[in-house]
Amino acid sequence: MEDKSYKEYLGHITTFIFDVDGVLTDGTITLTTSGEMLRTMHTKDGFALKMAVQQGFNVCIISGGSNEGVRIRLNGLGVTDIYLGAHNKIEQLNQYMAHKNIKPAHILYMGDDIPDYPVMKLAGLPTCPQDAVPEIKAISKYISHRNGGHGCVRDVIEQVLKVQGKWDGTFDAKYD
């Protein structure tokens, strides 16, 4: 259930960590006849990711999926800390925190399903899309009004940047 006091955490966030399938995408996978798995990402989420990077936030992706198209898209937005095929997300998170010297209290993590549960329990601000599974909603301090792949990433990034005075409309508007 959403904790109405989640806004008190926004000013302390230095790091955004996101899952891919069900957060940056709606969880749908389109299979081609060659077996390629296609995903769709929302441009508004992409814009917010780019703005977070430009404003100096750590932005990290930890996903069990291993689609290299995801890496290419996110690299194009300036996101370089991307861990695909991460089946033990907590191990990946601990390595990332140690490498970047980040405290859990400064992390906003958005996940949508059971593999995200251990990581969300550690993050200072666990969040999820509106269509996350009940177990994830139960431990989230904020539940976006947006579904996965439909602007939930933009929702949380924009809130943090606004609270911190870093969403002022003076961004470099060039993004893919």
N, C-alpha and C positions, 0 to 999 in steps of 0.2 A: 504494500500500500504506500502511496506517495506521502512522504513526510513534508509538511508545509514549510519546514525550516531548512529545506535544501539550499535556499539562496544564501544562507550564511557560509556555505562552503565555496561558493563561486569565486570569491576574492582570493582564495588560496591556491587555486588551480594553476599549475605550470605545465601540466602534461595531459594530453588527450590520448587515450588508447581505445581503439575500436576493433570489434570483430568485423568480419566482412559479410558473410551470408546471413541475412536476416536483420542486418544493421545498415551497412552500406548498400545492400541489395535487399529486395523483398523476399529473398530466399528461394525464388524460382530459378530453376536451371533449365535452359533450353538445350536439348541435345540435337546436334546436327547428324546427318547420315554418316559422317566420318568419325563420329564419337566425340567431337569437340563439345565442351560444355560452355555455353554462353550465359553471361550475367548482365544485368542492367543496373547502372548507377545513376542517381539523380544529379543533375548539374548544380542544383542549389547546395547539395552536400559538398560537391567538388569545390565550389566557390568558397564555402566556409573553411574547408580544409586548407586551401591555399592562403586564406586570410590568416588563419591560425599560425601557419608556418611563417608568413611574412611578419607577423607580430612577435615572433620569437618563442612561441610555444613549442614544446616537444610534442610531436605527433607520431604515434606508433600504431601499427596494425599488427594484431596477433590473430591469425586465422588457421583453422584446421585444414582449410582448402588449400589447393596448390596450383591454382590457375595463374600462369605467368602474365596473362592479360591484365589481371588485377594489379600486379606489380608495375606494369608499364603505365597504366592509367594513373596510379597513385604517384609514381615517380614524376610523371608529367605535371603533377600538382605541387611538386616539391617535397613530397613525403618520401623519406629515404629509410626510415626505420620500419621495415616490413618483414614480418616473420610469417611465412606461409608454410603449410604442412606442420604446424605447431600443435601436436596432439596433447602435449602437456603444457597448457597455457601458463600455469603457475610457475613452472620452471623457467619459461621464457620471460615472464614478467620479472622474476627475481634477478635474472641475468641483466635485463634491461635497466632495472632500477640501480643495480650495482654499477653498471657501465656508465650511466648518466648521473649517478649520485642523486637519485630522486627518492624522496620519502613518500610512503603510501598516501599520506594525508594530502599530497599535492596532485594526486591522480584522479582524473575523471575517466572512468571506464564505462563503455556502453556495450552491453551484450544482450542476447535475446534468448539463449537456450542453455540447457544443462551444462555443456562444456565450459561455459563462461562463469558458472557458479563459484568455483574456488577463487578465481581472480577477482570477481566482484566482491567477495567477502573481505579481501585484502585492501581494495581501493578505497581511498578517502571518500569519493563520491561515486557510488555505483548507480548507473542509470540504465534505462532500457527504452526501446520503442514501445508504442502502445500495444502492438500485437505480440509482445514477448510471451513466453510460457509463464504460467502462474508462479512457478518456483522462483523465477528471476524477478518477476514483479514484486514478490514478497520481500526480497532483500534489497530492492532498489530504493534509493533515497529520492529519486525523481523518475517519473514515468512520462516520457514525451507524449504530447497529444498527437504526434505523427507516427505512422507505421514505419517499419524498416524499409529502406530503399525509397522513402517518400518524404525526405526532409527531416528526419529525426536527428541526424548528425548536425545539420545546420541549426536546428533548434538549440541544442546544448552548447555548441560553439558560440553562437551568437549571444546567448545569455551570458556566458562567461566573459566574452570580450566586451559586452556592454557594461557589465558590473565593474570591470577593470578599466573602463574608459578607453578601450582600444578598438571600438567599433564606431568610427566617426565619419564614415563615408569618404575618406581620403585615400582609400586603397588603390593600388595599381590594379585597374579593372581588367587587365589582360590575363585571361586564364582559359584553359581548355575544358 
